[in-house]
């Protein structure tokens, strides 16, 4: 599990999330003075080496595992994804971009119905892409829930009668509104984080700390 | 359906098993040479007793009920069982106790995470000795034991939990906040520590120390930077133990193997002083670690200072294989064939008495015995016939006979046939 191909020529290996965080991530690295090589226009390549770093373009939800098991030394990942994975990593810098909220939401007119279901049937059904975060949230409040893990379009679950509430991510709230959903409460405020493998942080300490410091300076601006 | 092992458990085949034993034996030899004696504890412990020592084991320990309805657990590590053993069986005996073990431990793991649920740890515990001298002994022993396995590229990251504890005491803040800081430090979440350090009413020097100290790494300079922070917070003595340990490691000539790292954390809660991890570049998880746990023995009614470490044999084996320095294991010297089983048995007995490792192939033809030797890695093939032992060539034809008395095998410096 923890064995990996020997590092080529001491390049730091870094996972970069594809999707919504990608462009901000490239911008932050550039602003921090990192040589990003061909990262800005990767085409279909998944691994791109520059003079000092080997970038791995990864599915965001896979990044915590890459970091925890030492597949990469460092990475950029959303706090929401890190919280859901709950794996070992050193969270070094809040990069500030990619801000969104994980919220509990329910149908606009469903409040009484949800409360009645809980009183009568003793359980709330929750649909989410974040089952662990959702479970921890409700457990902390002492509410019994049944969690349905879905992989996308979580907003639709209440309309289909699959769930009473959802735990999902929202940046502006528009998608929730369009699906007649009302935010009940916030579970977690998320931004992109710079994280490191705990072992790499000690064996390549100087380079990782320098990178963290440059990114921290950029993220404050 | 093919029979397979449960998730996270696996079989170990001969080559790997031989190498694992060699790695474990190498560590044990170094532990022996420092006067550490082997001890064994049961695989199963009372769940409540383990939790008394280690804190919550929810989701960590394998639990089971026996037929009396008692809740038991497979040991998830060896420190608490050894502490329990020392507190009960060695109570009143003259310490300090220097104990070593090579033992299988078991941990529950969530599914689909690719983690083993059984692994082997080699470690030591030094019970009844406190202070920097004992800390330095444990760390220097770890470094010597790992070097002796042949591993070249490794580092010990050394920190202490005493500093964080003292800073929290100095903060004067409420318990809940202190708990949050401890949790964030445990999760190595520097972003969260920064946020918590921004709490209103906190003295600026404590806030700065909390945010900066987990980021300090290096050698003496890191200790000095930390010294400036803790002195400003009035808890300078919390660093004394680590500094004295570092100085002893320097004078022992092993400090170049040690990196001071105030962000070092261990997964169990019982540590009270120095904590350390064994790291190898390119291997993403620590190979082992340990630290000082001065309050654990008191939980079992026999207060005593103590420190120790454990190394994961699987991870160390992988690191050795990566470096191409897996300990050499001695293979088979010969396959002995012959048409009459009684003659094969007798010849093999004589060879073993002369120090050979032989494999019996009674009834096998010369040609088949030669291919068996090739498949099992044996150095040569022999045939027992009429009271003599003949060497066979590659086509299975006899060449010369082995003289009497039988010389030692080639692997031990015997003549080449």
Contacts between the chains, C-beta under 8 A, distances in Angstrom:
chain1	res1	chain2	res2	distance
A	1	B	114	5.0
A	1	B	115	6.7
A	1	B	116	7.6
A	2	B	283	5.6
A	2	B	284	5.2
A	2	B	285	4.8
A	2	B	315	6.5
A	2	B	318	6.7
A	3	B	283	7.3
A	3	B	318	5.0
A	3	B	321	7.9
A	3	B	322	6.7
A	4	B	282	6.5
A	4	B	283	7.8
A	4	B	284	7.0
A	6	B	282	6.2
A	6	B	322	6.9
A	7	B	281	7.5
A	7	B	282	5.3
A	65	B	113	7.6
A	68	B	284	7.5
A	69	B	114	7.4
A	69	B	284	5.4
A	69	B	285	7.1
A	70	B	282	7.7
A	70	B	283	6.4
A	70	B	284	1.0
A	70	B	285	6.1
A	71	B	284	6.9
A	87	B	113	7.9
A	88	B	188	7.8
A	88	B	285	8.0
A	89	B	188	7.3
A	90	B	188	4.2
A	90	B	189	7.8
A	90	B	190	6.7
A	90	B	263	7.0
A	91	B	187	7.5
A	91	B	188	6.9
A	91	B	189	4.3
A	91	B	190	5.9
A	91	B	191	4.8
A	91	B	192	7.0
A	92	B	190	5.3
A	92	B	191	7.2
A	93	B	190	7.7
A	93	B	191	6.7
A	94	B	191	4.6
A	94	B	194	7.8
A	193	B	191	6.1
A	197	B	284	5.1
A	198	B	188	6.2
A	198	B	286	7.4
A	199	B	277	7.9
A	199	B	279	5.0
A	199	B	280	7.7
A	199	B	283	6.5
A	199	B	284	5.4
A	199	B	285	6.0
A	199	B	286	5.9
A	200	B	284	6.8
A	201	B	263	7.4
A	202	B	155	6.5
A	202	B	157	4.6
A	202	B	217	7.1
A	202	B	259	6.0
A	202	B	261	5.6
A	202	B	277	7.5
A	202	B	279	5.2
A	203	B	155	6.3
A	203	B	279	5.5
A	203	B	280	7.3
A	203	B	281	4.1
A	203	B	282	7.6
A	204	B	281	7.2
A	205	B	217	5.0
A	205	B	218	7.8
A	205	B	259	7.2
A	205	B	261	7.7
A	209	B	215	7.1
A	209	B	217	7.2
